[in-house]
């Protein structure tokens, strides 16, 4: 799995979230900067993309017509 600099990720070993700040493709290591300021090299297989579920935006009804009358 490839990661990008600046991407929000989770370290699956300790469940901490952070951002990718450096990538070593030769040995598959990703450097993560955590919110507390600590940085750590982690095997790319332990780095997961951070997915945050949000409520969808309400639909925009401008221009819609009531079909039933």
Backbone as a ProteinNet text record, in pm:
[ID]
protein_1_A
[PRIMARY]
XXXXXXXXXXXXXXXXXXXXXXXXXXXXXXXXXXXXXXXXXXXXXXXXXXXXXXXXXXXXXXXXXXXXX
[TERTIARY]
84.9	0	89.5	58	138.3	70.7	153.5	105.1	161.5	103	146.8	185.3	284.2	324.5	203.7	181.8	70.4	-57.7	-60.1	-181	-208.2	-335.2	-376.9	-382.6	-312.4	-303.6	-318.5	-332	-336.5	-227	-150.9	-54.4	-132.8	-145	-226.6	-168.3	-40.2	21.2	-22.6	-34.4	-68.6	-195.5	-260.7	-385.8	-374.5	-252.6	-235	-251.4	-308	-324.6	-214.7	-182.4	-81.2	-77.6	27.8	45.7	175.2	172.4	292.9	383.1	508.9	601.9	720.2	742.4	852.6	825.8	874.3	854.2	987.1	1024.4	1142.4	1093	1090.4	1038.4	1131.3	1261.8	1357.4	1335.5	1288.4	1264.6	1119.8	1030.9	889	854	931.6	904.2	840.8	751.4	680.3	704.3	742.9	762.4	634.2	582	457	488	428.8	433.2	298.8	301.6	179.8	141	18	-32.9	43.3	106.6	181.8	324.1	359.5	489.9	593.5	566.8	658.4	654.1	770.2	775.1	829.2	787.5	826.1	825.7	927.5	929.4	848.1	755.2	664.7	663.8	658.7	646.1	516.5	524	407	287.2	308.1	196.5	116.9	176.5	107.8	43.5	59.7	5.4	-123.4	-231.1	-362.9	-413.2	-485.6	-545	-651.9	-653	-752.1	-878.1	-985.8	-1114.8	-1207.5	-1260.6	-1352.5	-1489.1	-1587.3	-1723.2	-1789.1	-1848.9	-1921.2	-2062	-2151.3	-2287.3	-2284.9	-2360.1	-2362.8	-2430.2	-2395.1	-2458.3	-2604.7	-2690.1	-2831.8	-2846.3	-2942.2	-2959	-2996.5	-2958.3	-2990.4	-3120.1	-3225.7	-3356.7	-3385.2	-3288.5	-3309.2	-3337.8	-3446	-3479.4	-3561.4	-3580.2	-3660.5	-3808.3	-3885.8	-4029.4	-4102.5	-4213.9	-4295.8	-4370.7	-4334.8	-4392	-4538.5	-4578	-4713.2	-4810.6	-4771.4	-4869.6	-4833.3
-117.1	0	123.5	217.3	338.7	449.2	533.5	647	773.5	886.4	1015.9	1105.8	1192.2	1289.2	1376.1	1395.8	1476.9	1399.9	1275	1193.1	1163.9	1170.2	1133.3	981.4	924.7	780	737.5	605.3	543.7	438	437.2	330.8	215.6	104.5	-7.8	-74	-54.5	-115.8	-47.4	86.1	157.1	241.8	237.7	307.6	459.6	513.5	658.7	712.6	833.2	899.1	1002.3	1025.6	1124.7	1149	1217.4	1248.5	1187.3	1142.6	1091.2	1210.5	1204.9	1314.1	1271.5	1140.1	1090.7	945	903.7	766.6	712.7	592.2	522.8	404.4	419.5	313	193.5	214.3	103.8	-4.6	33	-68.5	-68.8	8.4	5.6	68.7	169.1	235.7	372	409.8	537.4	610.8	737.5	817.9	894.2	873.7	937.2	1041.8	1159.4	1262.9	1260.7	1229.8	1223.3	1361.8	1375.6	1503.9	1557.5	1468	1511	1555.1	1554.2	1600.7	1491.7	1372.3	1259.6	1208.9	1170.7	1107.5	965.6	877.3	737.1	673.5	589.5	509.2	383.3	353.8	239.6	163	30.5	-51.4	-13.8	3.4	47.9	-44.8	-170.6	-263.7	-234.9	-160	-123.8	14.5	82	217.3	208.7	255.5	250	391.6	407.4	537.9	569.8	694.9	739.5	780.5	708.8	739.1	791.6	909.3	969.8	979.9	917.6	922.3	1051.5	1118.8	1241.5	1230.8	1309.2	1313.3	1381.1	1329	1393.3	1529.8	1616.3	1747.7	1731	1816.5	1806.9	1838.7	1775.8	1801.3	1946.7	1994.4	2130.6	2125.5	2184.4	2177.8	2296.4	2386.9	2500.6	2450.5	2499.8	2461.7	2333.7	2261.3	2139.2	2177.4	2099.1	2125.2	2007.3	2036.8	1931.5	1862.5	1739.1	1664.2	1630.5	1607.2	1564.8	1681.4	1799.2	1904.9	2012.3
0	0	0	-81.4	-86.3	-6.3	49.4	127.3	67.3	103.4	53.1	169	144.4	244.9	281.5	411	459.2	484	442.9	458.5	606.3	646.1	781.2	789.4	889.7	902.7	1048.3	1065.8	1197.5	1203.3	1311.9	1336	1398.3	1327.5	1373.3	1498.4	1525.9	1644.2	1773.8	1771.2	1894.7	1881.9	1765	1736.9	1748.4	1736.5	1738	1597.1	1589	1460.2	1440.5	1314.2	1281.1	1132.1	1088.2	946.2	895.9	771.8	708.1	676.6	723.7	699.2	612.1	602	520	484.8	367.5	320.5	270.9	317.1	265.2	184.8	54.1	-31.9	-38.6	-15.1	-25.6	78.8	198.8	301.7	353.2	288.9	322.5	455.9	496.7	623.7	599.5	691.3	683.8	815.1	806.6	927.3	955.5	1077	1118.9	1224.8	1209.9	1312.8	1384.3	1513.6	1592.3	1642.7	1687	1734.2	1854.9	1931.8	2049.8	2015.3	1885.2	1841	1821.8	1867.8	1853.3	1709.8	1655.2	1523.9	1540.2	1449	1458.9	1320.5	1294.7	1172.7	1196.5	1105	1119.3	987	994.9	874.5	803.2	671.6	594.8	609.9	642.4	659.7	786.8	879.8	1003.9	996.6	882.3	865.7	784	841	776.4	750.8	641.5	611.9	715.2	758.8	855.8	781.7	808.6	746.1	854.7	832.9	928.7	863.2	926	872.8	917.2	822.2	853.3	798.3	854.6	802.2	666	571.1	439.8	447.5	356.8	350.5	312.9	367.5	328.8	180	115	-28.3	-55.4	-169.5	-211.1	-290.2	-235.6	-299.3	-391.2	-407.1	-496.9	-638.4	-696	-831.9	-845.5	-733.8	-740.8	-741.1	-809.7	-816.9	-755.1	-695.5	-637.1	-752	-777.7	-890.6	-866.4	-741.5	-711.1	-696.6	-727.8	-724.4	-633.2
[MASK]
+++++++++++++++++++++++++++++++++++++++++++++++++++++++++++++++++++++

